[in-house]
Amino acid sequence: MAALAVVFAIAAVLAHSAVSAAVAAAADDASSAAARNFTIASPPSPTTNGPVTYVFGDSMSDVGNNNYFPMSLAKSNYPWYGIDYPNREATGRFTNGKTIGDYMADKFGVPPPPPFLSLRLTGKDVLGGVNFASGGAGILNETGVYFVQYLSFDEQISSFEIVKKAMIAKIGKEAAEAAVNAALFQIGLGSNDYINNFLQPFMADGTTYTHDQFIRLLITTLDRQLKRLYGLGARKVAFNGLAPLGCIPSQRVRSTDGKCLSHVNDYALRFNAAAKKLLDGLNAKLPGAQMGLADCYSVVMELIQHPDKNGFTTAHTSCCNVDTEVGGLCLPNTRPCSDRSAFVFWDAYHTSDAANKVIADRLWADMMMSAGQGGGASAPRPRVVAASSPAAAPSPSPSEDY
């Protein structure tokens, strides 16, 4: 469920060095959002009905951050995107309606956190949740460089640091620290590190590293990043495991029989096992840490293998029929399927609004069950706990120090 396809690689490598400076500039310029040709939801007011949530991720979670980058090649702010979103607005979400995060916010009883680059960083807007996700992002900084402008995970963490400083200025250090400690951090990254990096023949990582070495690189980098977030106050972290990447439409078309690529799915399973081991280790080492792996693999695979049981008819191809198109996006010149709710996948990379709702329902049920609360959207203060890894996921051997 990676962000996007591969385009303009060389130009992006040259331009990406300017992104860090663009983050601050875009934040300062966010007040002019109304004059731009895209729509951003108003920042939510702080609420006591549910947890303050900070979202980090890629295009599966992006709610408009990339719209603020004029040179970004990772955007979806045009029809048909948003056709099933309230008021049929294209907000920068890479689906026809709501993201999984939007539906999870509904369950928590809070508005979806607004994109970081839409905030003025003054007043009450810094006290609610914030979405830092950016289409094209990965765990590794080199992932997605050909999209020119986007927020890498390291840059997303730096953006959160900016928000926390604004919180301290607003309510004081002690209160800001308590608020961050109590907040929920939702992280969904890693898909692009495979789809738009390791599996691409022109990217160095795919030729430099074996898969074992690549996982070590990912986990070592993620270890540093999660410790950095912990140092900034993050305690409750839900890390979304990788979905069956070999089954997304853009990968299926690479097979000879149209079926899922088993070796790519195996990569995802092995990464998930290594990530769970990392999270468990951090919980044991870091006081107060509650970091868990959400089992997205099993949830999405269930939709793919048994679409009819979940109200879908089609799980092997995209609603927009763009599986083989350059970019794999549902561009204005494409024609979406007649029944968008019948398809698991909206475009060649991203799940549909209908699928996102089902996925959120399953993840919520898993979370509530793990928390010992038996499920239900009215459950107070949902805890962040580890969902079990897929039964088929191979554990790293004792000699593999992930």
Sequence and secondary structure as in RCSB ss.txt:
>XXXX:A:sequence
MAALAVVFAIAAVLAHSAVSAAVAAAADDASSAAARNFTIASPPSPTTNGPVTYVFGDSMSDVGNNNYFPMSLAK
SNYPWYGIDYPNREATGRFTNGKTIGDYMADKFGVPPPPPFLSLRLTGKDVLGGVNFASGGAGILNETGVYFVQY
LSFDEQISSFEIVKKAMIAKIGKEAAEAAVNAALFQIGLGSNDYINNFLQPFMADGTTYTHDQFIRLLITTLDRQ
LKRLYGLGARKVAFNGLAPLGCIPSQRVRSTDGKCLSHVNDYALRFNAAAKKLLDGLNAKLPGAQMGLADCYSVV
MELIQHPDKNGFTTAHTSCCNVDTEVGGLCLPNTRPCSDRSAFVFWDAYHTSDAANKVIADRLWADMMMSAGQGG
GASAPRPRVVAASSPAAAPSPSPSEDY
>XXXX:A:secstr
  S     HHHHHHHGGGHHHHHHHHHHTGGGGGGSSS         SSS  EEEEESTTT SSGGGG TT S  
  STTTTTTSGGG   S SSSS  HHHHHHHHHTS    BGGG  SSGGGGTS EE   TT  SSTTTTGGGSS 
  HHHHHHHHHHHHHHHHHHH HHHHHHHHHHSEEEEE  HHHIIIIIT TTSHHHHH  HHHHHHHHHHHHHHH
HHHHHHTT  EEEEE    GGGSHHHHTTSSSSS  HHHHHHHHHHHHHHHHHHHHHHHHSTT EEEEE HHHHH
HHHHH GGGGT SEEEEETT  TTSTT    TTS   S GGGEEESSSS B HHHHHHHHHHHHHHHHHHTTS  
 TT SS         TT     TT   
